[in-house]
Every structure is written in C-alpha cells, then in structure tokens.
Amino acid sequence: MTQILDTKGLKCPLPVLKVRKALRTVPVGATLTVLATDPLAPLDLQHLCNEAGHDFQQEESEEDGTLRFVIRRTV
C-alpha cells in the first residue's frame, strides 16, 4: 500500500511537518511517496527518517523540478 503526499510549493519546515503527520496514518511496512519542490526537502526528510528509523529513498527528479521520495514506515 502506498500513499502519496503532495507538498509541492511548501517551504521548510512545512514538508517535514506534513510528512511526520502523514506517517502516523501509514501502516508499518507500507510506503509514503512524497512530492516536493523545496530544495531542502532531501536533507530534511533524510534527517526525519534517520531519527524515526524509517527507510528513505530519493527517486529521480521530474521534469518540472518536483522531487520524489519514498519513505517506508518501519516502526
């Protein structure tokens, strides 16, 4: 099961706050795909996942500059 969270257009710290809240609704073992345009999102989301123990993967950027991340909830 994968949920998608669109944080495009939001600046730090809003994407991380929205991801943290969304992860509470994601079952353990499922993934959350995050779309973001904030250039700090890769660093911020990696840090969030490291602290919380979730798996983090950054995928390729899309043509419009959108960054795509996949977070697997592990706890």
GROMACS elastic network, one bead per residue, 0.5 to 0.9 nm:
[ bonds ]
;  ai    aj funct       b0    kb
    1    26     6  0.86602   500
    1    27     6  0.84596   500
    1    29     6  0.86071   500
    1    30     6  0.53762   500
    1    31     6  0.65124   500
    1    32     6  0.85875   500
    2    26     6  0.83005   500
    2    30     6  0.61300   500
    2    32     6  0.55396   500
    2    33     6  0.68197   500
    3    22     6  0.88756   500
    3    26     6  0.75124   500
    3    30     6  0.83108   500
    3    31     6  0.65164   500
    3    33     6  0.60571   500
    3    34     6  0.85207   500
    4    31     6  0.86910   500
    4    32     6  0.57766   500
    4    34     6  0.58954   500
    4    35     6  0.76357   500
    5    18     6  0.82498   500
    5    19     6  0.74705   500
    5    22     6  0.77248   500
    5    32     6  0.70910   500
    5    33     6  0.61345   500
    5    35     6  0.62752   500
    5    36     6  0.87770   500
    6     9     6  0.89767   500
    6    15     6  0.87727   500
    6    33     6  0.84232   500
    6    34     6  0.59808   500
    6    36     6  0.66066   500
    7    10     6  0.56645   500
    7    11     6  0.85995   500
    7    14     6  0.79997   500
    7    15     6  0.56366   500
    7    18     6  0.77945   500
    7    19     6  0.86682   500
    7    34     6  0.70550   500
    7    35     6  0.57048   500
    7    37     6  0.74056   500
    7    38     6  0.85003   500
    8    11     6  0.85125   500
    8    15     6  0.83303   500
    8    35     6  0.61077   500
    8    38     6  0.73083   500
    8    66     6  0.71569   500
    8    67     6  0.86951   500
    9    36     6  0.71845   500
    9    37     6  0.59445   500
    9    38     6  0.70444   500
   10    13     6  0.82530   500
   10    14     6  0.60687   500
   10    15     6  0.62322   500
   10    36     6  0.75567   500
   10    37     6  0.73034   500
   10    38     6  0.65959   500
   11    14     6  0.58583   500
   11    15     6  0.67174   500
   11    37     6  0.80825   500
   11    38     6  0.55219   500
   11    39     6  0.85383   500
   11    40     6  0.82486   500
   11    41     6  0.84820   500
   12    15     6  0.62069   500
   12    16     6  0.72170   500
   12    17     6  0.87359   500
   12    38     6  0.69748   500
   12    39     6  0.89327   500
   12    40     6  0.69650   500
   12    41     6  0.74069   500
   12    44     6  0.82480   500
   13    16     6  0.56804   500
   13    17     6  0.63068   500
   13    18     6  0.88119   500
   13    41     6  0.87800   500
   13    44     6  0.82613   500
   14    17     6  0.50661   500
   14    18     6  0.60733   500
   14    19     6  0.85135   500
   15    18     6  0.52106   500
   15    19     6  0.60979   500
   15    20     6  0.85976   500
   15    34     6  0.87784   500
   15    36     6  0.73554   500
   15    38     6  0.79925   500
   15    41     6  0.70984   500
   15    44     6  0.86326   500
   15    45     6  0.83310   500
   16    19     6  0.50077   500
   16    20     6  0.60340   500
   16    21     6  0.85651   500
   16    41     6  0.75285   500
   16    44     6  0.66322   500
   16    45     6  0.62183   500
   16    48     6  0.74188   500
   17    20     6  0.51878   500
   17    21     6  0.63049   500
   17    22     6  0.86363   500
   18    21     6  0.51583   500
   18    22     6  0.60455   500
   18    23     6  0.85812   500
   19    23     6  0.60067   500
   19    24     6  0.88226   500
   19    32     6  0.84051   500
   19    34     6  0.76438   500
   19    45     6  0.81783   500
   20    23     6  0.53239   500
   20    24     6  0.69344   500
   20    48     6  0.78946   500
   21    24     6  0.55932   500
   21    25     6  0.76063   500
   22    25     6  0.55928   500
   22    26     6  0.68440   500
   22    32     6  0.80598   500
   23    26     6  0.50402   500
   23    27     6  0.81348   500
   23    31     6  0.87190   500
   23    32     6  0.71744   500
   23    71     6  0.87281   500
   23    73     6  0.70465   500
   24    27     6  0.78953   500
   26    29     6  0.83261   500
   26    30     6  0.62668   500
   26    31     6  0.70534   500
   26    32     6  0.71217   500
   26    72     6  0.88526   500
   26    73     6  0.69740   500
   27    30     6  0.54822   500
   27    31     6  0.81428   500
   27    73     6  0.70571   500
   27    74     6  0.87940   500
   27    75     6  0.89495   500
   28    31     6  0.83646   500
   28    72     6  0.78154   500
   28    73     6  0.51343   500
   28    74     6  0.54122   500
   28    75     6  0.59475   500
   29    72     6  0.61260   500
   29    73     6  0.54300   500
   29    74     6  0.56310   500
   29    75     6  0.81279   500
   30    71     6  0.84514   500
   30    72     6  0.57062   500
   30    73     6  0.59543   500
   30    74     6  0.81455   500
   31    70     6  0.64754   500
   31    71     6  0.53977   500
   31    73     6  0.61385   500
   32    69     6  0.81090   500
   32    70     6  0.57416   500
   32    71     6  0.51458   500
   32    72     6  0.63957   500
   32    73     6  0.77567   500
   33    68     6  0.69180   500
   33    69     6  0.55970   500
   33    71     6  0.63639   500
   33    72     6  0.87744   500
   34    67     6  0.80032   500
   34    68     6  0.57055   500
   34    69     6  0.50625   500
   34    70     6  0.63257   500
   34    71     6  0.78014   500
   35    66     6  0.63654   500
   35    67     6  0.56744   500
   35    69     6  0.66048   500
   36    39     6  0.82702   500
   36    41     6  0.68350   500
   36    42     6  0.89909   500
   36    65     6  0.86969   500
   36    66     6  0.55953   500
   36    67     6  0.51274   500
   36    68     6  0.65676   500
   36    69     6  0.82194   500
   37    40     6  0.86645   500
   37    41     6  0.75555   500
   37    65     6  0.65183   500
   37    66     6  0.50063   500
   37    67     6  0.59402   500
   37    68     6  0.89486   500
   38    41     6  0.53438   500
   38    42     6  0.84158   500
   38    66     6  0.85345   500
   38    67     6  0.82367   500
   39    42     6  0.71112   500
   39    43     6  0.85160   500
   39    67     6  0.85733   500
   40    43     6  0.55937   500
   40    44     6  0.61055   500
   40    45     6  0.85108   500
   41    44     6  0.50475   500
   41    45     6  0.57295   500
   41    46     6  0.81772   500
   41    67     6  0.82951   500
   42    45     6  0.54340   500
   42    46     6  0.60069   500
   42    47     6  0.85361   500
   42    58     6  0.73393   500
   42    67     6  0.82782   500
   42    69     6  0.80416   500
   43    46     6  0.52516   500
   43    47     6  0.61807   500
   43    48     6  0.86971   500
   44    47     6  0.51692   500
   44    48     6  0.62370   500
   44    49     6  0.87395   500
   45    49     6  0.61574   500
   45    50     6  0.85208   500
   45    56     6  0.78768   500
   45    69     6  0.85505   500
   45    71     6  0.88561   500
   46    49     6  0.51869   500
   46    50     6  0.61096   500
   46    51     6  0.86482   500
   46    55     6  0.88825   500
   46    56     6  0.63689   500
   46    57     6  0.84101   500
   46    58     6  0.89284   500
   47    50     6  0.50735   500
   47    51     6  0.61960   500
   47    52     6  0.86022   500
   48    51     6  0.52675   500
   48    52     6  0.61525   500
   48    53     6  0.83394   500
   48    54     6  0.82449   500
   49    52     6  0.51072   500
   49    53     6  0.55330   500
   49    55     6  0.64639   500
   49    56     6  0.62670   500
   49    71     6  0.77290   500
   49    73     6  0.88295   500
   50    53     6  0.52432   500
   50    54     6  0.65841   500
   50    55     6  0.79531   500
   50    56     6  0.82323   500
   51    54     6  0.80580   500
   52    74     6  0.87537   500
   52    75     6  0.78123   500
   53    73     6  0.80286   500
   53    74     6  0.66269   500
   53    75     6  0.68840   500
   54    71     6  0.66499   500
   54    72     6  0.58407   500
   54    73     6  0.50802   500
   54    74     6  0.51140   500
   54    75     6  0.69773   500
   55    70     6  0.81754   500
   55    71     6  0.56053   500
   55    72     6  0.50219   500
   55    73     6  0.66864   500
   55    74     6  0.68982   500
   56    69     6  0.73077   500
   56    70     6  0.60719   500
   56    72     6  0.66374   500
   57    68     6  0.87826   500
   57    69     6  0.57163   500
   57    70     6  0.51659   500
   57    71     6  0.63616   500
   57    72     6  0.85445   500
   58    61     6  0.87023   500
   58    67     6  0.78302   500
   58    68     6  0.62158   500
   58    70     6  0.63508   500
   58    71     6  0.86525   500
   59    67     6  0.73115   500
   59    68     6  0.53671   500
   59    69     6  0.56465   500
   59    70     6  0.73752   500
   60    66     6  0.89672   500
   60    67     6  0.68547   500
   60    68     6  0.65586   500
   60    69     6  0.85075   500
   61    64     6  0.80403   500
   61    65     6  0.60813   500
   61    66     6  0.56539   500
   61    68     6  0.62288   500
   62    65     6  0.55342   500
   62    66     6  0.52253   500
   62    67     6  0.64353   500
   62    68     6  0.76388   500
   63    66     6  0.72130   500
   64    67     6  0.89943   500
